[in-house]
Amino acid sequence: MNRTERTRVAAAAGLALAACLATGAALAGDRDARYAYARVVSAEPIRRYVTVEEPVRECWEDVEYYTVRHPTPGAGVSTLVGAIVGGVVGHQFGSGSGKDAATVAGTIIGAAAGSSASMRRHGNVTEEVARPVRRCETTIRQREEERIDGYRVVYEYHGQKYATRMPYDPGRRLRVRVDVRPAR
């Protein structure tokens, strides 16, 4: 190895050593950090208001009305008598298969007439009935809610005041990192 090559190798080794020492000093700075406590001057909550929606189910008792139709007294007898009379009268008309058709038609018409006569005579019997019903409805209710997003903390250390934002209230004192380094 000639002299120029030795100089280059020595320079490279020196740079590598300097880089290692600088890195070690930086790491040692983290390990050698000191901690102390500062007095908290104030800790004010940072408030935010949000709208909260929640479903609310409301139920109540209600009354439902409906109509019940009762059979008319004697309606069956009147319908049967009307069908028989209509069948007999219908049987008097026509001949052959036409006679059968007239009998059927007379029976149907007579039954309808007998039922109608019974309704006119006795009236329509209906009753209105009430029953309790439970009804429910779900609505969305909105309300404002206060949330604390953190704290504005003012603290004093060696006569100097500092401010920071923290996620919690630190209490009466705050742990601080004290890091003293020479100025460059």
ChimeraX commands (.cxc) that place a marker at each C-alpha (Angstrom):
marker #1 position 0.00,0.00,0.00 radius 0.5
marker #1 position 1.41,3.33,-0.91 radius 0.5
marker #1 position 1.25,6.48,1.10 radius 0.5
marker #1 position -1.81,7.98,-0.68 radius 0.5
marker #1 position -3.83,4.82,-0.17 radius 0.5
marker #1 position -2.89,4.69,3.52 radius 0.5
marker #1 position -4.00,8.31,3.92 radius 0.5
marker #1 position -7.35,7.56,2.31 radius 0.5
marker #1 position -7.94,4.49,4.51 radius 0.5
marker #1 position -6.96,6.44,7.62 radius 0.5
marker #1 position -9.31,9.30,6.65 radius 0.5
marker #1 position -12.21,6.87,6.05 radius 0.5
marker #1 position -11.55,5.15,9.39 radius 0.5
marker #1 position -11.45,8.52,11.12 radius 0.5
marker #1 position -14.81,9.54,9.59 radius 0.5
marker #1 position -16.35,6.21,10.61 radius 0.5
marker #1 position -15.06,6.63,14.17 radius 0.5
marker #1 position -16.42,10.18,14.36 radius 0.5
marker #1 position -19.86,8.99,13.12 radius 0.5
marker #1 position -19.91,6.23,15.74 radius 0.5
marker #1 position -19.00,8.64,18.50 radius 0.5
marker #1 position -21.69,11.13,17.41 radius 0.5
marker #1 position -24.33,8.38,17.31 radius 0.5
marker #1 position -23.25,7.09,20.69 radius 0.5
marker #1 position -23.38,10.59,22.15 radius 0.5
marker #1 position -26.91,11.06,20.82 radius 0.5
marker #1 position -28.03,7.73,22.29 radius 0.5
marker #1 position -26.25,8.49,25.52 radius 0.5
marker #1 position -28.14,11.81,25.58 radius 0.5
marker #1 position -31.44,9.90,25.70 radius 0.5
marker #1 position -30.14,7.57,28.39 radius 0.5
marker #1 position -28.60,10.40,30.36 radius 0.5
marker #1 position -31.73,12.56,30.27 radius 0.5
marker #1 position -32.80,13.94,33.63 radius 0.5
marker #1 position -36.32,14.44,34.85 radius 0.5
marker #1 position -37.76,16.89,37.36 radius 0.5
marker #1 position -41.15,18.20,38.42 radius 0.5
marker #1 position -42.64,21.57,37.48 radius 0.5
marker #1 position -45.48,23.35,39.29 radius 0.5
marker #1 position -48.74,23.43,37.29 radius 0.5
marker #1 position -50.09,26.97,37.18 radius 0.5
marker #1 position -53.34,26.13,35.37 radius 0.5
marker #1 position -55.01,23.30,33.48 radius 0.5
marker #1 position -58.03,24.43,31.45 radius 0.5
marker #1 position -60.16,21.82,29.71 radius 0.5
marker #1 position -60.56,22.16,25.95 radius 0.5
marker #1 position -64.30,21.64,25.44 radius 0.5
marker #1 position -66.16,20.52,22.34 radius 0.5
marker #1 position -69.92,20.16,21.99 radius 0.5
marker #1 position -71.33,17.31,19.94 radius 0.5
marker #1 position -74.87,16.34,18.97 radius 0.5
marker #1 position -75.73,12.85,20.15 radius 0.5
marker #1 position -78.67,11.03,18.56 radius 0.5
marker #1 position -80.38,8.19,20.37 radius 0.5
marker #1 position -83.48,6.19,19.50 radius 0.5
marker #1 position -86.29,6.48,22.04 radius 0.5
marker #1 position -89.20,4.04,22.07 radius 0.5
marker #1 position -92.42,5.49,23.44 radius 0.5
marker #1 position -95.46,3.27,24.07 radius 0.5
marker #1 position -99.00,4.11,25.13 radius 0.5
marker #1 position -102.37,2.45,25.60 radius 0.5
marker #1 position -104.99,3.26,23.01 radius 0.5
marker #1 position -108.57,2.10,22.37 radius 0.5
marker #1 position -109.57,0.50,19.07 radius 0.5
marker #1 position -113.23,0.26,18.08 radius 0.5
marker #1 position -114.71,-2.33,15.75 radius 0.5
marker #1 position -118.24,-3.45,14.79 radius 0.5
marker #1 position -119.59,-6.95,15.36 radius 0.5
marker #1 position -122.59,-8.00,13.27 radius 0.5
marker #1 position -124.82,-10.51,15.02 radius 0.5
marker #1 position -127.18,-12.79,13.09 radius 0.5
marker #1 position -130.71,-11.43,12.88 radius 0.5
marker #1 position -133.08,-13.52,15.05 radius 0.5
marker #1 position -135.28,-15.66,12.82 radius 0.5
marker #1 position -133.30,-14.79,9.67 radius 0.5
marker #1 position -132.59,-18.46,8.96 radius 0.5
marker #1 position -136.26,-19.45,9.17 radius 0.5
marker #1 position -137.35,-16.51,6.98 radius 0.5
marker #1 position -134.69,-17.36,4.38 radius 0.5
marker #1 position -135.70,-21.05,4.37 radius 0.5
marker #1 position -139.42,-20.26,4.02 radius 0.5
marker #1 position -138.64,-17.78,1.22 radius 0.5
marker #1 position -136.54,-20.40,-0.61 radius 0.5
marker #1 position -139.32,-23.02,-0.39 radius 0.5
marker #1 position -142.02,-20.61,-1.58 radius 0.5
marker #1 position -139.75,-19.34,-4.40 radius 0.5
marker #1 position -138.97,-22.92,-5.47 radius 0.5
marker #1 position -142.64,-23.88,-5.59 radius 0.5
marker #1 position -143.55,-20.77,-7.61 radius 0.5
marker #1 position -140.59,-21.25,-9.97 radius 0.5
marker #1 position -141.57,-24.88,-10.52 radius 0.5
marker #1 position -144.88,-23.67,-11.99 radius 0.5
marker #1 position -143.13,-22.12,-15.01 radius 0.5
marker #1 position -141.41,-23.76,-17.93 radius 0.5
marker #1 position -141.23,-27.40,-18.99 radius 0.5
marker #1 position -138.43,-30.02,-19.08 radius 0.5
marker #1 position -135.02,-28.71,-18.22 radius 0.5
marker #1 position -136.45,-25.19,-18.28 radius 0.5
marker #1 position -138.69,-26.20,-15.41 radius 0.5
marker #1 position -135.58,-27.20,-13.36 radius 0.5
marker #1 position -133.89,-23.87,-14.15 radius 0.5
marker #1 position -137.03,-21.96,-13.15 radius 0.5
marker #1 position -137.19,-23.92,-9.88 radius 0.5
marker #1 position -133.55,-23.07,-9.04 radius 0.5
marker #1 position -134.07,-19.43,-9.95 radius 0.5
marker #1 position -137.24,-19.26,-7.87 radius 0.5
marker #1 position -135.45,-20.83,-4.88 radius 0.5
marker #1 position -132.62,-18.24,-5.02 radius 0.5
marker #1 position -134.99,-15.30,-5.46 radius 0.5
marker #1 position -137.27,-16.56,-2.68 radius 0.5
marker #1 position -134.35,-17.02,-0.25 radius 0.5
marker #1 position -133.15,-13.45,-0.93 radius 0.5
marker #1 position -136.67,-12.08,-0.44 radius 0.5
marker #1 position -137.13,-14.00,2.85 radius 0.5
marker #1 position -133.78,-12.76,4.19 radius 0.5
marker #1 position -134.60,-9.19,3.18 radius 0.5
marker #1 position -138.02,-9.37,4.84 radius 0.5
marker #1 position -136.42,-10.63,8.07 radius 0.5
marker #1 position -133.91,-7.75,8.05 radius 0.5
marker #1 position -136.73,-5.20,7.57 radius 0.5
marker #1 position -138.78,-6.74,10.33 radius 0.5
marker #1 position -136.03,-7.17,12.97 radius 0.5
marker #1 position -133.50,-4.59,11.82 radius 0.5
marker #1 position -129.72,-5.01,11.54 radius 0.5
marker #1 position -128.22,-6.19,14.85 radius 0.5
marker #1 position -124.72,-4.79,15.26 radius 0.5
marker #1 position -122.63,-4.02,18.31 radius 0.5
marker #1 position -119.70,-1.62,18.58 radius 0.5
marker #1 position -116.93,-3.12,20.71 radius 0.5
marker #1 position -113.86,-1.40,22.17 radius 0.5
marker #1 position -110.61,-3.17,23.01 radius 0.5
marker #1 position -107.35,-1.84,24.45 radius 0.5
marker #1 position -104.39,-1.74,22.07 radius 0.5
marker #1 position -100.74,-1.04,22.93 radius 0.5
marker #1 position -99.12,1.23,20.35 radius 0.5
marker #1 position -95.41,2.07,20.17 radius 0.5
marker #1 position -93.33,4.51,18.17 radius 0.5
marker #1 position -89.57,4.96,17.94 radius 0.5
marker #1 position -88.26,8.49,17.47 radius 0.5
marker #1 position -84.75,9.92,17.33 radius 0.5
marker #1 position -83.99,12.31,20.16 radius 0.5
marker #1 position -81.04,14.70,19.85 radius 0.5
marker #1 position -79.14,16.23,22.72 radius 0.5
marker #1 position -76.01,18.30,23.06 radius 0.5
marker #1 position -73.17,16.72,24.99 radius 0.5
marker #1 position -69.97,18.29,26.22 radius 0.5
marker #1 position -66.73,16.44,25.48 radius 0.5
marker #1 position -63.27,17.32,26.78 radius 0.5
marker #1 position -60.65,17.03,24.03 radius 0.5
marker #1 position -57.66,17.70,26.27 radius 0.5
marker #1 position -56.20,20.36,28.56 radius 0.5
marker #1 position -54.28,23.60,28.03 radius 0.5
marker #1 position -51.62,23.31,30.71 radius 0.5
marker #1 position -49.45,26.19,31.89 radius 0.5
marker #1 position -46.58,25.15,34.14 radius 0.5
marker #1 position -43.63,26.89,35.79 radius 0.5
marker #1 position -40.10,25.54,35.95 radius 0.5
marker #1 position -37.21,27.57,37.46 radius 0.5
marker #1 position -39.13,30.84,37.21 radius 0.5
marker #1 position -40.09,30.36,33.54 radius 0.5
marker #1 position -43.65,29.67,32.38 radius 0.5
marker #1 position -44.34,27.16,29.64 radius 0.5
marker #1 position -47.56,26.00,27.95 radius 0.5
marker #1 position -48.50,22.69,26.39 radius 0.5
marker #1 position -51.55,20.65,25.44 radius 0.5
marker #1 position -52.13,17.34,27.22 radius 0.5
marker #1 position -54.76,14.61,26.90 radius 0.5
marker #1 position -55.35,14.58,30.68 radius 0.5
marker #1 position -55.27,16.93,33.67 radius 0.5
marker #1 position -51.76,16.52,35.17 radius 0.5
marker #1 position -52.75,17.64,38.66 radius 0.5
marker #1 position -50.62,19.96,40.79 radius 0.5
marker #1 position -47.26,19.02,39.31 radius 0.5
marker #1 position -45.96,17.84,35.96 radius 0.5
marker #1 position -42.97,15.63,35.23 radius 0.5
marker #1 position -40.65,17.39,32.75 radius 0.5
marker #1 position -37.52,16.28,30.96 radius 0.5
marker #1 position -34.48,18.45,31.69 radius 0.5
marker #1 position -31.98,18.33,28.86 radius 0.5
marker #1 position -29.01,20.65,29.04 radius 0.5
marker #1 position -26.62,20.68,26.06 radius 0.5
marker #1 position -23.81,22.99,25.06 radius 0.5
marker #1 position -24.66,25.65,22.50 radius 0.5
marker #1 position -23.10,25.22,19.08 radius 0.5
marker link #1:1,2 radius 0.2
marker link #1:2,3 radius 0.2
marker link #1:3,4 radius 0.2
marker link #1:4,5 radius 0.2
marker link #1:5,6 radius 0.2
marker link #1:6,7 radius 0.2
marker link #1:7,8 radius 0.2
marker link #1:8,9 radius 0.2
marker link #1:9,10 radius 0.2
marker link #1:10,11 radius 0.2
marker link #1:11,12 radius 0.2
marker link #1:12,13 radius 0.2
marker link #1:13,14 radius 0.2
marker link #1:14,15 radius 0.2
marker link #1:15,16 radius 0.2
marker link #1:16,17 radius 0.2
marker link #1:17,18 radius 0.2
marker link #1:18,19 radius 0.2
marker link #1:19,20 radius 0.2
marker link #1:20,21 radius 0.2
marker link #1:21,22 radius 0.2
marker link #1:22,23 radius 0.2
marker link #1:23,24 radius 0.2
marker link #1:24,25 radius 0.2
marker link #1:25,26 radius 0.2
marker link #1:26,27 radius 0.2
marker link #1:27,28 radius 0.2
marker link #1:28,29 radius 0.2
marker link #1:29,30 radius 0.2
marker link #1:30,31 radius 0.2
marker link #1:31,32 radius 0.2
marker link #1:32,33 radius 0.2
marker link #1:33,34 radius 0.2
marker link #1:34,35 radius 0.2
marker link #1:35,36 radius 0.2
marker link #1:36,37 radius 0.2
marker link #1:37,38 radius 0.2
marker link #1:38,39 radius 0.2
marker link #1:39,40 radius 0.2
marker link #1:40,41 radius 0.2
marker link #1:41,42 radius 0.2
marker link #1:42,43 radius 0.2
marker link #1:43,44 radius 0.2
marker link #1:44,45 radius 0.2
marker link #1:45,46 radius 0.2
marker link #1:46,47 radius 0.2
marker link #1:47,48 radius 0.2
marker link #1:48,49 radius 0.2
marker link #1:49,50 radius 0.2
marker link #1:50,51 radius 0.2
marker link #1:51,52 radius 0.2
marker link #1:52,53 radius 0.2
marker link #1:53,54 radius 0.2
marker link #1:54,55 radius 0.2
marker link #1:55,56 radius 0.2
marker link #1:56,57 radius 0.2
marker link #1:57,58 radius 0.2
marker link #1:58,59 radius 0.2
marker link #1:59,60 radius 0.2
marker link #1:60,61 radius 0.2
marker link #1:61,62 radius 0.2
marker link #1:62,63 radius 0.2
marker link #1:63,64 radius 0.2
marker link #1:64,65 radius 0.2
marker link #1:65,66 radius 0.2
marker link #1:66,67 radius 0.2
marker link #1:67,68 radius 0.2
marker link #1:68,69 radius 0.2
marker link #1:69,70 radius 0.2
marker link #1:70,71 radius 0.2
marker link #1:71,72 radius 0.2
marker link #1:72,73 radius 0.2
marker link #1:73,74 radius 0.2
marker link #1:74,75 radius 0.2
marker link #1:75,76 radius 0.2
marker link #1:76,77 radius 0.2
marker link #1:77,78 radius 0.2
marker link #1:78,79 radius 0.2
marker link #1:79,80 radius 0.2
marker link #1:80,81 radius 0.2
marker link #1:81,82 radius 0.2
marker link #1:82,83 radius 0.2
marker link #1:83,84 radius 0.2
marker link #1:84,85 radius 0.2
marker link #1:85,86 radius 0.2
marker link #1:86,87 radius 0.2
marker link #1:87,88 radius 0.2
marker link #1:88,89 radius 0.2
marker link #1:89,90 radius 0.2
marker link #1:90,91 radius 0.2
marker link #1:91,92 radius 0.2
marker link #1:92,93 radius 0.2
marker link #1:93,94 radius 0.2
marker link #1:94,95 radius 0.2
marker link #1:95,96 radius 0.2
marker link #1:96,97 radius 0.2
marker link #1:97,98 radius 0.2
marker link #1:98,99 radius 0.2
marker link #1:99,100 radius 0.2
marker link #1:100,101 radius 0.2
marker link #1:101,102 radius 0.2
marker link #1:102,103 radius 0.2
marker link #1:103,104 radius 0.2
marker link #1:104,105 radius 0.2
marker link #1:105,106 radius 0.2
marker link #1:106,107 radius 0.2
marker link #1:107,108 radius 0.2
marker link #1:108,109 radius 0.2
marker link #1:109,110 radius 0.2
marker link #1:110,111 radius 0.2
marker link #1:111,112 radius 0.2
marker link #1:112,113 radius 0.2
marker link #1:113,114 radius 0.2
marker link #1:114,115 radius 0.2
marker link #1:115,116 radius 0.2
marker link #1:116,117 radius 0.2
marker link #1:117,118 radius 0.2
marker link #1:118,119 radius 0.2
marker link #1:119,120 radius 0.2
marker link #1:120,121 radius 0.2
marker link #1:121,122 radius 0.2
marker link #1:122,123 radius 0.2
marker link #1:123,124 radius 0.2
marker link #1:124,125 radius 0.2
marker link #1:125,126 radius 0.2
marker link #1:126,127 radius 0.2
marker link #1:127,128 radius 0.2
marker link #1:128,129 radius 0.2
marker link #1:129,130 radius 0.2
marker link #1:130,131 radius 0.2
marker link #1:131,132 radius 0.2
marker link #1:132,133 radius 0.2
marker link #1:133,134 radius 0.2
marker link #1:134,135 radius 0.2
marker link #1:135,136 radius 0.2
marker link #1:136,137 radius 0.2
marker link #1:137,138 radius 0.2
marker link #1:138,139 radius 0.2
marker link #1:139,140 radius 0.2
marker link #1:140,141 radius 0.2
marker link #1:141,142 radius 0.2
marker link #1:142,143 radius 0.2
marker link #1:143,144 radius 0.2
marker link #1:144,145 radius 0.2
marker link #1:145,146 radius 0.2
marker link #1:146,147 radius 0.2
marker link #1:147,148 radius 0.2
marker link #1:148,149 radius 0.2
marker link #1:149,150 radius 0.2
marker link #1:150,151 radius 0.2
marker link #1:151,152 radius 0.2
marker link #1:152,153 radius 0.2
marker link #1:153,154 radius 0.2
marker link #1:154,155 radius 0.2
marker link #1:155,156 radius 0.2
marker link #1:156,157 radius 0.2
marker link #1:157,158 radius 0.2
marker link #1:158,159 radius 0.2
marker link #1:159,160 radius 0.2
marker link #1:160,161 radius 0.2
marker link #1:161,162 radius 0.2
marker link #1:162,163 radius 0.2
marker link #1:163,164 radius 0.2
marker link #1:164,165 radius 0.2
marker link #1:165,166 radius 0.2
marker link #1:166,167 radius 0.2
marker link #1:167,168 radius 0.2
marker link #1:168,169 radius 0.2
marker link #1:169,170 radius 0.2
marker link #1:170,171 radius 0.2
marker link #1:171,172 radius 0.2
marker link #1:172,173 radius 0.2
marker link #1:173,174 radius 0.2
marker link #1:174,175 radius 0.2
marker link #1:175,176 radius 0.2
marker link #1:176,177 radius 0.2
marker link #1:177,178 radius 0.2
marker link #1:178,179 radius 0.2
marker link #1:179,180 radius 0.2
marker link #1:180,181 radius 0.2
marker link #1:181,182 radius 0.2
marker link #1:182,183 radius 0.2
marker link #1:183,184 radius 0.2
view
